[in-house]
């Protein structure tokens, strides 16, 4: 199987970026340790980081959709809260990733890969 392609995602509602930079570095290091190829990083900022309409996440998903038929694609976030603190919104965003052919993972070895596999009917679920 091909090396997974990782799409790093974060959101930053504040103007400050030191914590954002640390999270992004953590994601890059995590992917590197696993030998995953990094596609790029997408960051929703300000009001875009808070609601359901996430323009940068939407752009990530469009590219993910084109790569999913070729190889495993992963939306990597530092923690689940980087998608959303609200569990209902987080679940909605995780479903969007699954519909694009990928799954979500965190730098704390958490993943919704099994749920994605069940959703798309893969036998290894």
Residue pairs with C-beta under 8 A, 6 or more apart in sequence:
1 71
1 72
2 70
2 71
2 72
3 35
3 36
3 37
3 71
4 34
4 36
4 37
4 71
4 72
4 73
4 74
5 36
5 37
5 38
5 39
5 67
5 71
5 72
5 73
5 74
6 27
6 31
6 36
6 37
6 38
6 39
6 73
6 74
6 76
7 39
7 40
7 41
7 42
7 60
7 63
7 64
7 73
7 74
7 75
7 76
7 102
8 24
8 27
8 28
8 31
8 38
8 40
8 41
8 42
8 76
8 77
9 41
9 42
9 43
9 56
9 57
9 60
9 75
9 76
9 77
9 82
9 83
10 20
10 23
10 24
10 27
10 41
10 42
10 43
10 44
10 77
10 78
10 82
11 43
11 44
11 45
11 48
11 49
11 50
11 54
11 82
11 83
12 20
12 43
12 44
12 45
12 49
13 45
13 46
13 47
13 49
13 50
20 43
23 78
23 82
24 41
24 43
24 78
26 78
26 107
27 41
27 76
27 77
27 78
27 107
28 38
29 107
30 76
30 107
31 37
31 38
31 76
32 38
36 74
39 63
39 67
42 56
42 57
42 59
42 60
43 56
44 54
44 55
44 56
44 57
45 56
48 54
48 55
48 56
52 89
52 92
54 93
57 93
57 96
60 75
61 96
61 97
61 100
62 100
64 73
64 75
64 97
64 100
64 101
64 102
65 100
65 101
67 73
67 101
68 100
68 101
68 102
69 101
72 102
73 100
73 101
73 102
73 103
74 102
74 103
74 104
74 105
75 97
75 102
75 103
75 104
75 105
76 104
76 105
76 106
76 107
77 83
77 104
77 105
77 106
77 107
78 106
78 107
79 106
79 107
79 108
80 90
80 106
80 110
82 106
83 89
83 90
83 93
83 94
83 104
84 90
84 93
94 104
94 112
94 115
95 119
97 103
97 104
97 116
98 112
98 115
98 116
98 119
98 120
101 120
102 116
103 111
103 112
103 113
103 115
103 116
103 117
104 111
104 112
105 111
105 112
105 113
114 125
117 124
117 125
118 125
